[in-house]
Amino acid sequence: MRGAWLQAATDVLFRNRPVPRKQLFAESLWSRLGDCVGVVTMFLSAVTFAKSKSKTILVKMLSQAGTGYSFNTKRSRLREKLTLLHYDPIVKAKVLFVEQKKIRSL
């Protein structure tokens, strides 16, 4: 009975076109696992979708006034290291900040 239902489902889904390899693999797992259809489809989707690299990263900016004050900002992954003027509350003036290190990808 299970095989007949599976055949009818594949005919409806694919309208007698060649069945993709992924579907054949799932059918063989269905026959082995029984009623665990949700687990199989979740497994297949996890394998087929790969993560891409993020476009932005979080970096730590350190004050060049020697106060040790720092803040975090984000920048494009492809851009060169940041140097910018920003307010340092310890000196109470705008000073040069230089990118110290990458914290994480965003």
ROSE-4610 file (N, C-alpha, C; in Angstrom, 1 decimal, always signed):
// ROSE-4610
residu = [M/M/M/R/R/R/G/G/G/A/A/A/W/W/W/L/L/L/Q/Q/Q/A/A/A/A/A/A/T/T/T/D/D/D/V/V/V/L/L/L/F/F/F/R/R/R/N/N/N/R/R/R/P/P/P/V/V/V/P/P/P/R/R/R/K/K/K/Q/Q/Q/L/L/L/F/F/F/A/A/A/E/E/E/S/S/S/L/L/L/W/W/W/S/S/S/R/R/R/L/L/L/G/G/G/D/D/D/C/C/C/V/V/V/G/G/G/V/V/V/V/V/V/T/T/T/M/M/M/F/F/F/L/L/L/S/S/S/A/A/A/V/V/V/T/T/T/F/F/F/A/A/A/K/K/K/S/S/S/K/K/K/S/S/S/K/K/K/T/T/T/I/I/I/L/L/L/V/V/V/K/K/K/M/M/M/L/L/L/S/S/S/Q/Q/Q/A/A/A/G/G/G/T/T/T/G/G/G/Y/Y/Y/S/S/S/F/F/F/N/N/N/T/T/T/K/K/K/R/R/R/S/S/S/R/R/R/L/L/L/R/R/R/E/E/E/K/K/K/L/L/L/T/T/T/L/L/L/L/L/L/H/H/H/Y/Y/Y/D/D/D/P/P/P/I/I/I/V/V/V/K/K/K/A/A/A/K/K/K/V/V/V/L/L/L/F/F/F/V/V/V/E/E/E/Q/Q/Q/K/K/K/K/K/K/I/I/I/R/R/R/S/S/S/L/L/L]
num = [1/1/1/2/2/2/3/3/3/4/4/4/5/5/5/6/6/6/7/7/7/8/8/8/9/9/9/10/10/10/11/11/11/12/12/12/13/13/13/14/14/14/15/15/15/16/16/16/17/17/17/18/18/18/19/19/19/20/20/20/21/21/21/22/22/22/23/23/23/24/24/24/25/25/25/26/26/26/27/27/27/28/28/28/29/29/29/30/30/30/31/31/31/32/32/32/33/33/33/34/34/34/35/35/35/36/36/36/37/37/37/38/38/38/39/39/39/40/40/40/41/41/41/42/42/42/43/43/43/44/44/44/45/45/45/46/46/46/47/47/47/48/48/48/49/49/49/50/50/50/51/51/51/52/52/52/53/53/53/54/54/54/55/55/55/56/56/56/57/57/57/58/58/58/59/59/59/60/60/60/61/61/61/62/62/62/63/63/63/64/64/64/65/65/65/66/66/66/67/67/67/68/68/68/69/69/69/70/70/70/71/71/71/72/72/72/73/73/73/74/74/74/75/75/75/76/76/76/77/77/77/78/78/78/79/79/79/80/80/80/81/81/81/82/82/82/83/83/83/84/84/84/85/85/85/86/86/86/87/87/87/88/88/88/89/89/89/90/90/90/91/91/91/92/92/92/93/93/93/94/94/94/95/95/95/96/96/96/97/97/97/98/98/98/99/99/99/100/100/100/101/101/101/102/102/102/103/103/103/104/104/104/105/105/105/106/106/106]
x = [+0.8/+0.0/+0.9/+1.9/+2.8/+3.4/+3.8/+4.4/+3.5/+2.2/+1.2/+1.0/+0.9/+0.7/+1.9/+3.1/+4.4/+4.4/+4.0/+4.0/+3.0/+1.8/+0.8/+1.3/+2.0/+2.5/+3.5/+4.4/+5.5/+4.9/+3.9/+3.2/+2.6/+1.9/+1.3/+2.3/+3.3/+4.3/+5.1/+5.5/+6.5/+5.8/+4.5/+3.8/+4.5/+5.0/+5.7/+6.9/+7.6/+8.9/+9.9/+11.2/+12.2/+12.3/+12.4/+12.5/+13.9/+14.1/+15.5/+16.1/+17.4/+18.2/+17.8/+17.6/+17.3/+16.0/+15.0/+13.8/+13.9/+14.8/+15.0/+15.7/+16.6/+17.3/+16.2/+15.3/+14.3/+13.4/+13.0/+12.1/+12.8/+14.1/+14.7/+14.8/+15.0/+14.9/+13.5/+12.5/+11.1/+10.8/+11.3/+11.0/+11.7/+12.8/+13.6/+13.0/+12.7/+12.3/+10.9/+10.0/+8.6/+7.9/+7.4/+6.7/+7.5/+8.8/+9.6/+9.9/+8.8/+8.9/+9.5/+9.0/+9.5/+11.0/+11.5/+12.9/+13.7/+13.2/+14.0/+14.0/+12.9/+12.8/+13.7/+13.7/+14.5/+16.0/+16.3/+17.7/+18.1/+17.3/+17.6/+17.8/+16.9/+17.0/+18.2/+18.6/+19.8/+21.1/+21.1/+22.2/+22.3/+21.2/+21.2/+21.4/+21.1/+21.3/+22.6/+23.6/+24.8/+24.8/+25.5/+25.6/+26.7/+26.4/+27.4/+28.1/+29.3/+30.0/+29.2/+29.3/+28.6/+29.3/+28.5/+29.1/+29.7/+29.3/+29.9/+30.5/+31.4/+32.1/+32.1/+32.1/+32.2/+33.6/+34.1/+35.5/+35.6/+36.7/+37.0/+37.9/+37.4/+38.2/+38.8/+40.1/+40.9/+41.4/+41.3/+41.7/+43.2/+43.7/+45.1/+45.6/+44.7/+45.2/+45.8/+45.8/+46.4/+45.5/+44.2/+43.3/+42.8/+42.9/+42.4/+40.9/+40.3/+38.9/+38.7/+37.7/+37.4/+35.9/+35.5/+34.1/+34.1/+32.9/+32.7/+31.9/+32.3/+31.5/+31.6/+30.7/+30.7/+31.2/+31.9/+32.4/+32.2/+32.3/+32.2/+33.4/+33.2/+34.3/+35.4/+35.0/+36.0/+36.7/+36.3/+36.9/+38.2/+39.1/+40.4/+40.1/+41.2/+41.0/+40.6/+39.7/+39.1/+40.1/+40.1/+40.7/+39.8/+39.3/+38.3/+38.4/+37.9/+37.9/+36.6/+36.7/+35.5/+35.7/+34.7/+34.8/+35.3/+36.3/+36.8/+36.4/+35.5/+34.9/+36.0/+37.0/+38.1/+38.9/+39.3/+40.0/+39.0/+37.8/+36.7/+37.1/+37.5/+37.8/+37.7/+37.7/+37.8/+39.2/+39.4/+40.7/+40.7/+41.8/+41.9/+41.7/+40.8/+40.6/+41.1/+41.7/+42.3/+41.7/+41.3/+40.8/+41.8/+41.4/+42.4/+42.3/+41.0/+40.8/+39.4/+39.2/+37.9/+37.3/+36.0/+35.4/+34.6/+33.7/+32.9/+32.3/+31.8/+31.0/+29.6/+28.9/+27.5/+26.7]
y = [-1.2/+0.0/+1.3/+1.2/+2.4/+2.7/+1.7/+1.8/+2.4/+2.0/+2.6/+4.1/+4.5/+5.9/+6.7/+6.1/+6.8/+7.0/+6.0/+6.1/+7.1/+7.1/+8.1/+9.5/+9.7/+11.0/+11.5/+10.6/+11.1/+11.4/+10.6/+10.9/+12.3/+12.6/+13.9/+15.0/+14.8/+15.9/+16.2/+15.1/+15.3/+15.1/+14.8/+14.6/+13.8/+12.6/+11.6/+12.2/+13.2/+13.6/+12.8/+12.8/+12.0/+12.6/+11.7/+12.0/+12.4/+13.5/+13.9/+12.9/+12.9/+11.9/+12.1/+13.4/+13.7/+13.0/+13.0/+12.3/+10.8/+10.3/+8.8/+8.4/+9.3/+9.0/+9.1/+10.0/+10.2/+9.0/+8.5/+7.3/+6.1/+5.9/+4.8/+4.9/+6.1/+6.3/+6.2/+6.6/+6.4/+4.9/+4.1/+2.7/+2.1/+2.6/+2.1/+2.7/+3.9/+4.6/+4.6/+4.3/+4.2/+5.5/+6.0/+7.2/+8.5/+8.5/+9.6/+10.5/+10.9/+11.7/+13.1/+13.7/+15.0/+15.1/+14.0/+14.0/+13.9/+13.1/+13.0/+14.3/+14.9/+16.2/+17.3/+17.3/+18.2/+18.0/+16.7/+16.3/+16.7/+16.5/+16.9/+18.4/+19.1/+20.6/+21.1/+20.5/+21.0/+20.7/+19.7/+19.3/+20.2/+20.5/+21.2/+22.7/+23.3/+24.8/+25.1/+25.7/+26.0/+27.5/+27.8/+29.2/+30.0/+31.2/+32.0/+32.9/+33.5/+34.4/+35.7/+36.2/+37.5/+38.6/+39.7/+40.8/+41.9/+41.9/+42.8/+42.1/+42.8/+42.3/+43.4/+42.9/+43.8/+44.0/+45.2/+45.5/+46.4/+46.3/+47.1/+48.3/+49.5/+50.7/+51.2/+51.5/+51.9/+53.4/+54.2/+55.6/+55.7/+56.6/+56.8/+57.9/+58.4/+59.4/+58.7/+57.4/+56.6/+56.5/+56.8/+56.6/+55.2/+54.4/+53.0/+52.9/+54.1/+54.1/+53.4/+52.6/+51.9/+51.8/+51.5/+51.3/+50.3/+49.7/+48.7/+49.3/+49.0/+49.4/+48.3/+48.4/+47.4/+48.0/+47.2/+47.6/+46.5/+46.8/+45.8/+44.9/+43.6/+42.6/+43.0/+43.5/+43.8/+45.1/+46.0/+47.3/+47.1/+48.1/+48.1/+48.5/+48.3/+48.6/+50.1/+50.3/+51.6/+52.5/+53.8/+54.8/+56.0/+56.5/+57.6/+58.5/+59.7/+60.7/+60.4/+60.3/+60.0/+60.7/+61.0/+61.7/+60.7/+61.1/+60.3/+61.1/+60.5/+61.2/+61.4/+60.6/+60.8/+62.1/+62.3/+63.5/+64.7/+64.4/+65.3/+66.1/+65.3/+65.9/+64.8/+65.2/+64.3/+63.8/+62.5/+62.0/+60.9/+60.4/+59.4/+58.0/+57.2/+55.8/+54.9/+53.8/+52.8/+51.5/+50.7/+49.4/+48.5/+47.9/+47.1/+45.6/+45.1/+43.7/+43.4/+42.3/+41.8/+41.1/+41.4/+40.7/+39.5/+39.7/+38.6/+39.0/+38.1/+38.3/+38.6/+39.5/+39.8/+39.2]
z = [+0.0/+0.0/+0.0/+0.8/+0.8/-0.5/-1.2/-2.5/-3.5/-3.5/-4.4/-4.2/-2.9/-2.6/-3.1/-2.9/-3.3/-4.8/-5.5/-7.0/-7.4/-6.8/-7.2/-6.9/-5.7/-5.4/-6.3/-6.7/-7.7/-9.0/-9.5/-10.8/-10.7/-9.6/-9.5/-9.4/-8.6/-8.4/-9.7/-10.3/-11.4/-12.8/-12.9/-14.1/-15.2/-14.7/-15.6/-16.2/-15.6/-16.0/-15.3/-15.8/-15.0/-13.6/-12.7/-11.3/-10.9/-10.2/-9.8/-8.9/-8.9/-8.0/-6.6/-6.2/-4.8/-4.4/-5.3/-5.0/-4.9/-5.8/-5.7/-4.4/-4.0/-2.7/-1.6/-1.6/-0.6/-0.6/-1.8/-1.9/-1.2/-1.5/-0.8/+0.7/+1.2/+2.6/+3.2/+2.4/+2.9/+3.1/+2.1/+2.2/+3.5/+3.8/+5.0/+6.3/+6.3/+7.6/+7.9/+6.9/+7.2/+7.2/+8.3/+8.4/+8.7/+8.6/+8.9/+7.7/+7.1/+5.8/+6.2/+7.2/+7.6/+7.9/+8.5/+8.8/+7.6/+6.6/+5.3/+4.6/+4.5/+3.7/+4.4/+5.7/+6.5/+6.2/+6.2/+5.9/+4.5/+3.6/+2.2/+2.0/+2.6/+2.5/+3.2/+4.3/+5.0/+4.2/+3.4/+2.6/+1.4/+0.8/-0.5/-0.4/+0.8/+0.9/+1.7/+1.0/+1.7/+2.0/+3.1/+3.5/+2.7/+2.4/+1.7/+2.7/+2.3/+3.2/+3.3/+4.5/+4.8/+4.0/+3.8/+3.0/+4.0/+5.2/+6.2/+7.4/+8.0/+9.2/+10.3/+11.5/+12.7/+13.1/+13.2/+13.6/+14.8/+15.5/+16.7/+16.3/+16.6/+16.3/+17.6/+17.5/+18.7/+18.5/+19.6/+19.5/+19.5/+18.6/+18.5/+19.5/+20.3/+21.3/+22.5/+22.6/+23.7/+24.9/+24.8/+25.9/+26.1/+25.1/+25.2/+24.9/+24.5/+24.2/+22.8/+22.7/+21.5/+21.3/+20.1/+19.7/+18.6/+18.4/+17.3/+16.2/+15.0/+13.8/+12.7/+11.7/+10.7/+9.4/+8.6/+7.3/+6.3/+5.0/+4.0/+4.0/+3.7/+3.8/+2.7/+1.6/+0.5/+0.7/+1.6/+1.8/+2.6/+2.4/+3.1/+4.6/+5.4/+6.9/+7.1/+8.0/+8.3/+9.1/+8.8/+9.6/+9.5/+10.6/+10.6/+11.8/+11.6/+12.8/+13.5/+14.8/+15.7/+17.0/+17.7/+19.0/+20.1/+20.8/+22.0/+23.2/+24.0/+25.2/+26.3/+26.3/+27.4/+27.1/+25.8/+25.4/+25.2/+24.9/+24.6/+23.3/+22.3/+21.0/+19.9/+18.7/+17.6/+17.4/+17.4/+17.2/+16.1/+15.6/+14.6/+15.3/+14.7/+15.1/+14.0/+14.4/+13.4/+13.7/+12.7/+12.9/+13.6/+14.7/+15.4/+15.0/+15.1/+14.7/+14.3/+13.6/+13.2/+14.4/+14.7/+15.8/+15.3/+14.3/+13.8/+12.4/+11.7/+10.5/+10.8/+10.0/+10.2/+9.1]
